[in-house]
Amino acid sequence: MIRVVIAGDDDGDAAELAMALRDAGIEVVYTGPLRTAEQVAATVVQEDADAVGFRGTDEAAVAELRGLLVERGAEDVVVFPSTAAPDEIVQSLTGTDTRRSESTRTT
């Protein structure tokens, strides 16, 4: 099973991502608003995560997180930027397109 750590503010963005991942059958570890890349990296390593969504942060913090993960031997962890859409993240992790069809036709 895929395990993803989500760190971010409770502004709805992180919760939306967590629900999309959960609905796709992905295990979610939601940390809440961890403030530093150091805290997030420690959680990712502790949870043995496959990926991390660091929501509500800038690119500098994401780059710092990537560096910390490499230092800790977790260079294979996928880091999603805060701008990535939940459907894009689910698709990249599972290889499945989760967007709803625009067709209303049934068989």
SULRA-V957433 format. One record per residue. SS is DSSP state (H for helix, E for strand, C for the rest). PSI is psi in radians with two decimals (999 if undefined). Layout:
SS:PSI / SS:PSI
This chain:
C:2.48 / C:2.36 / E:2.24 / E:2.29 / E:2.30 / E:2.15 / E:2.27 / C:2.96 / C:2.74 / C:0.95 / C:0.15 / C:-0.51 / H:-0.84 / H:-0.69 / H:-0.68 / H:-0.76 / H:-0.78 / H:-0.75 / H:-0.72 / H:-0.75 / H:-0.80 / H:-0.77 / H:-0.41 / C:0.07 / C:0.32 / C:2.39 / E:2.27 / E:2.29 / E:1.87 / E:2.09 / E:-0.31 / E:-2.85 / C:1.28 / C:2.37 / C:-0.37 / C:2.68 / H:-0.58 / H:-0.79 / H:-0.74 / H:-0.78 / H:-0.75 / H:-0.72 / H:-0.75 / H:-0.79 / H:-0.79 / H:-0.71 / H:-0.08 / C:0.86 / C:2.69 / C:-0.45 / E:2.86 / E:2.39 / E:1.99 / E:1.53 / C:2.62 / C:0.45 / C:2.94 / C:3.01 / H:-0.52 / H:-0.72 / H:-0.65 / H:-0.75 / H:-0.71 / H:-0.74 / H:-0.78 / H:-0.77 / H:-0.74 / H:-0.66 / H:-0.70 / H:-0.79 / H:-0.54 / C:0.17 / C:0.32 / C:0.72 / C:-0.23 / C:-0.08 / C:2.26 / E:2.26 / E:2.08 / E:2.28 / C:2.81 / C:-0.27 / C:-0.15 / C:2.36 / C:2.54 / H:-0.77 / H:-0.65 / H:-0.69 / H:-0.82 / H:-0.80 / H:-0.74 / H:-0.53 / H:-0.61 / H:-0.31 / C:0.22 / C:2.36 / C:2.03 / C:-0.03 / C:2.47 / C:2.50 / C:2.51 / C:-0.18 / C:2.44 / C:0.08 / C:2.42 / C:2.80 / C:999
